[in-house]
Amino acid sequence: MRADSKKQNTLVMTMGSSGYQYGYSRYYANYGEIEGEVMHDGKAVTLKMLCYYSGYLDFAFDIDGVTSGSYNITVNVTEVDTGRTGTITLDVPYASHIPGFYVSPDKVPADLSRFFVAANVGKKYTVELIFN
């Protein structure tokens, strides 16, 4: 399924929640929804987590056939209804316990963290992953 966006490497996320965690997860808990496809170097990228809780942003993904290394990625999140955006750039190493690429920074810009609240559950966001 293709995301409703002209940008490449863009997904559409429906904000979900589990307790005080907000966003999307298919790791431990299942909440939120994702539509679209992301490719990097001809390989499928699968988002596992983009969720926020207690000041931390959990971000995890797989790349088909890749089981080591790290990537520098810019994550752009845009609220579909308002056009408000939030951005973070992260160095994301491979974590065998996930398994996949995973990082959980605690220094999350306010323009991004403001989206991950109870009032936004059910709202749609575009999530663009830019491999730097």
NULOBA-515773 format. One record per atom (N, C-alpha, C): residue in three letters; x, y, z. Coordinates in steps of 0.2 Angstrom, whole numbers, padded with zeros to 4 digits, always signed. Layout:
ALAXYZ ...
***
This chain:
MET+0004-0006+0000 MET+0000+0000+0000 MET+0004+0006+0000 ARG+0003+0011-0004 ARG+0007+0017-0005 ARG+0004+0022+0000 ALA+0008+0026+0003 ALA+0006+0032+0007 ALA+0003+0037+0003 ASP-0002+0041+0006 ASP-0005+0046+0003 ASP-0001+0053+0003 SER+0005+0052-0001 SER+0010+0058+0000 SER+0014+0058-0007 LYS+0016+0063-0009 LYS+0020+0064-0015 LYS+0028+0062-0013 LYS+0029+0063-0007 LYS+0036+0062-0005 LYS+0038+0054-0004 GLN+0044+0053-0006 GLN+0046+0046-0006 GLN+0048+0044+0002 ASN+0048+0038+0003 ASN+0049+0036+0010 ASN+0045+0039+0015 THR+0039+0040+0014 THR+0034+0043+0018 THR+0028+0038+0020 LEU+0027+0037+0026 LEU+0022+0033+0029 LEU+0016+0037+0032 VAL+0010+0035+0032 VAL+0005+0038+0036 VAL+0004+0034+0042 MET+0004+0038+0048 MET+0003+0034+0055 MET-0003+0037+0058 THR-0007+0032+0060 THR-0013+0034+0064 THR-0011+0033+0072 MET-0011+0039+0075 MET-0008+0039+0082 MET-0012+0034+0087 GLY-0009+0030+0090 GLY-0012+0025+0095 GLY-0009+0026+0102 SER-0011+0022+0106 SER-0009+0022+0113 SER-0009+0016+0117 SER-0005+0015+0122 SER-0005+0009+0126 SER-0003+0012+0133 GLY-0008+0013+0138 GLY-0006+0017+0144 GLY-0004+0024+0142 TYR+0002+0026+0145 TYR+0005+0032+0143 TYR+0009+0033+0138 GLN+0010+0027+0133 GLN+0014+0027+0127 GLN+0009+0029+0121 TYR+0012+0034+0117 TYR+0008+0036+0111 TYR+0012+0035+0105 GLY+0009+0034+0100 GLY+0012+0033+0093 GLY+0011+0026+0090 TYR+0016+0023+0088 TYR+0015+0017+0084 TYR+0020+0011+0087 SER+0018+0005+0088 SER+0022+0000+0090 SER+0020-0007+0087 ARG+0025-0011+0085 ARG+0023-0018+0084 ARG+0029-0022+0088 TYR+0031-0019+0093 TYR+0036-0022+0097 TYR+0034-0022+0105 TYR+0033-0028+0107 TYR+0029-0029+0114 TYR+0022-0028+0113 ALA+0020-0021+0113 ALA+0013-0019+0113 ALA+0011-0018+0105 ASN+0005-0019+0103 ASN+0003-0017+0097 ASN-0002-0011+0097 TYR+0000-0005+0095 TYR-0005+0000+0095 TYR-0003+0005+0089 GLY-0008+0009+0087 GLY-0007+0013+0081 GLY-0007+0009+0075 GLU-0007+0013+0069 GLU-0007+0010+0062 GLU-0002+0013+0058 ILE+0000+0010+0053 ILE+0005+0013+0048 ILE+0002+0011+0041 GLU+0002+0015+0036 GLU+0001+0014+0029 GLU+0007+0016+0025 GLY+0009+0013+0020 GLY+0014+0015+0015 GLY+0020+0010+0015 GLU+0024+0012+0011 GLU+0031+0008+0010 GLU+0037+0013+0010 VAL+0042+0010+0013 VAL+0048+0014+0013 VAL+0053+0009+0011 MET+0058+0012+0006 MET+0063+0008+0003 MET+0070+0012+0005 HIS+0075+0008+0006 HIS+0082+0011+0006 HIS+0087+0006+0003 ASP+0090+0009-0002 ASP+0095+0005-0006 ASP+0092-0001-0009 GLY+0085-0001-0011 GLY+0082-0006-0014 GLY+0079-0011-0010 LYS+0080-0010-0003 LYS+0077-0015+0002 LYS+0071-0012+0006 ALA+0067-0016+0008 ALA+0061-0014+0011 ALA+0063-0012+0019 VAL+0060-0006+0021 VAL+0061-0004+0028 VAL+0054-0005+0031 THR+0055-0008+0037 THR+0048-0009+0041 THR+0049-0006+0048 LEU+0044-0001+0049 LEU+0044+0003+0055 LEU+0042-0002+0060 LYS+0045-0002+0066 LYS+0043-0006+0072 LYS+0040-0002+0077 MET+0044+0004+0078 MET+0041+0008+0084 MET+0043+0015+0082 LEU+0038+0019+0083 LEU+0039+0027+0084 LEU+0034+0029+0089 CYS+0036+0029+0095 CYS+0032+0030+0101 CYS+0036+0034+0106 TYR+0032+0038+0110 TYR+0035+0043+0115 TYR+0031+0041+0122 TYR+0035+0041+0127 TYR+0033+0041+0134 TYR+0038+0043+0139 SER+0036+0046+0144 SER+0040+0048+0149 SER+0047+0052+0147 GLY+0046+0056+0142 GLY+0052+0060+0139 GLY+0056+0056+0134 TYR+0055+0050+0133 TYR+0059+0046+0128 TYR+0055+0044+0122 LEU+0059+0045+0116 LEU+0056+0043+0110 LEU+0059+0036+0108 ASP+0055+0031+0107 ASP+0057+0024+0105 ASP+0056+0024+0097 PHE+0062+0023+0094 PHE+0062+0023+0086 PHE+0065+0016+0084 ALA+0062+0012+0081 ALA+0065+0006+0078 ALA+0062+0004+0072 PHE+0067+0001+0068 PHE+0065-0002+0061 PHE+0069-0007+0059 ASP+0067-0011+0054 ASP+0071-0016+0051 ASP+0072-0014+0044 ILE+0078-0017+0041 ILE+0079-0016+0034 ILE+0080-0024+0031 ASP+0077-0026+0027 ASP+0077-0033+0024 ASP+0084-0035+0023 GLY+0086-0040+0027 GLY+0093-0043+0026 GLY+0099-0040+0029 VAL+0098-0034+0033 VAL+0103-0030+0036 VAL+0103-0032+0043 THR+0108-0034+0046 THR+0109-0036+0053 THR+0115-0033+0057 SER+0117-0028+0054 SER+0123-0024+0058 SER+0123-0017+0055 GLY+0127-0013+0059 GLY+0129-0006+0057 GLY+0125-0001+0060 SER+0124+0005+0057 SER+0120+0010+0060 SER+0118+0015+0054 TYR+0113+0019+0055 TYR+0111+0023+0050 TYR+0110+0030+0054 ASN+0111+0035+0050 ASN+0109+0042+0052 ASN+0103+0044+0049 ILE+0097+0045+0052 ILE+0091+0046+0049 ILE+0088+0052+0052 THR+0085+0056+0048 THR+0080+0062+0050 THR+0073+0059+0049 VAL+0069+0060+0055 VAL+0062+0058+0055 VAL+0058+0065+0055 ASN+0054+0066+0050 ASN+0050+0072+0049 ASN+0043+0069+0051 VAL+0039+0072+0055 VAL+0032+0070+0057 VAL+0028+0076+0056 THR+0023+0076+0052 THR+0018+0081+0050 THR+0011+0079+0052 GLU+0008+0083+0056 GLU+0001+0082+0057 GLU-0003+0084+0051 VAL-0007+0079+0049 VAL-0011+0080+0042 VAL-0016+0085+0043 ASP-0019+0086+0048 ASP-0025+0091+0049 ASP-0022+0098+0049 THR-0016+0099+0052 THR-0014+0106+0053 THR-0008+0108+0049 GLY-0004+0103+0047 GLY+0002+0104+0043 GLY+0008+0106+0048 ARG+0007+0106+0055 ARG+0012+0107+0060 ARG+0017+0101+0059 THR+0024+0103+0060 THR+0029+0098+0059 THR+0033+0097+0065 GLY+0037+0092+0066 GLY+0042+0090+0071 GLY+0047+0086+0068 THR+0053+0087+0069 THR+0059+0084+0066 THR+0064+0082+0071 ILE+0067+0076+0070 ILE+0073+0074+0074 ILE+0078+0070+0070 THR+0084+0071+0071 THR+0089+0067+0067 THR+0093+0063+0072 LEU+0093+0056+0070 LEU+0096+0051+0075 LEU+0101+0047+0072 ASP+0106+0045+0076 ASP+0111+0039+0074 ASP+0107+0033+0077 VAL+0106+0028+0073 VAL+0102+0022+0075 VAL+0106+0016+0074 PRO+0109+0013+0079 PRO+0113+0007+0078 PRO+0108+0001+0078 TYR+0111-0005+0075 TYR+0108-0011+0076 TYR+0108-0014+0083 ALA+0102-0016+0085 ALA+0101-0019+0092 ALA+0099-0026+0091 SER+0103-0031+0092 SER+0101-0038+0091 SER+0095-0040+0096 HIS+0094-0037+0101 HIS+0088-0039+0106 HIS+0081-0036+0103 ILE+0081-0032+0098 ILE+0075-0030+0095 ILE+0072-0035+0091 PRO+0075-0039+0086 PRO+0081-0037+0082 PRO+0079-0031+0077 GLY+0084-0027+0076 GLY+0083-0021+0071 GLY+0087-0015+0073 PHE+0086-0010+0070 PHE+0089-0004+0072 PHE+0085+0000+0077 TYR+0088+0002+0082 TYR+0084+0005+0088 TYR+0088+0010+0092 VAL+0084+0015+0094 VAL+0087+0021+0098 VAL+0081+0024+0102 SER+0083+0026+0108 SER+0078+0029+0113 SER+0081+0035+0116 PRO+0081+0041+0112 PRO+0084+0047+0115 PRO+0079+0050+0120 ASP+0082+0054+0125 ASP+0078+0057+0129 ASP+0078+0065+0128 LYS+0081+0067+0123 LYS+0081+0074+0121 LYS+0077+0075+0115 VAL+0071+0075+0116 VAL+0066+0075+0110 VAL+0064+0083+0109 PRO+0064+0086+0103 PRO+0062+0092+0102 PRO+0055+0093+0104 ALA+0053+0099+0107 ALA+0046+0100+0109 ALA+0041+0100+0103 ASP+0044+0102+0097 ASP+0040+0102+0091 ASP+0038+0095+0089 LEU+0041+0090+0091 LEU+0040+0083+0089 LEU+0036+0080+0095 SER+0038+0081+0101 SER+0035+0077+0107 SER+0028+0080+0108 ARG+0026+0086+0106 ARG+0019+0088+0107 ARG+0014+0084+0103 PHE+0016+0080+0098 PHE+0011+0076+0095 PHE+0009+0070+0099 PHE+0013+0068+0103 PHE+0012+0061+0106 PHE+0009+0062+0113 VAL+0002+0064+0113 VAL-0002+0065+0118 VAL-0009+0062+0117 ALA-0013+0061+0123 ALA-0019+0057+0123 ALA-0024+0061+0118 ALA-0024+0067+0118 ALA-0029+0071+0113 ALA-0028+0069+0106 ASN-0022+0067+0104 ASN-0021+0065+0097 ASN-0022+0058+0095 VAL-0024+0054+0099 VAL-0025+0047+0097 VAL-0030+0047+0092 GLY-0029+0043+0087 GLY-0034+0043+0081 GLY-0032+0048+0075 LYS-0028+0053+0077 LYS-0026+0058+0071 LYS-0021+0055+0067 LYS-0021+0057+0061 LYS-0016+0055+0056 LYS-0010+0060+0055 TYR-0004+0056+0054 TYR+0002+0060+0053 TYR+0006+0057+0048 THR+0010+0061+0044 THR+0014+0058+0039 THR+0021+0058+0043 VAL+0025+0052+0041 VAL+0031+0051+0044 VAL+0036+0050+0039 GLU+0040+0054+0038 GLU+0045+0054+0032 GLU+0052+0052+0035 LEU+0055+0046+0033 LEU+0062+0044+0035 LEU+0067+0046+0030 ILE+0071+0050+0031 ILE+0077+0052+0027 ILE+0083+0049+0029 PHE+0086+0044+0025 PHE+0093+0041+0026 PHE+0098+0046+0024 ASN+0102+0049+0029 ASN+0107+0054+0028 ASN+0114+0051+0026 
***
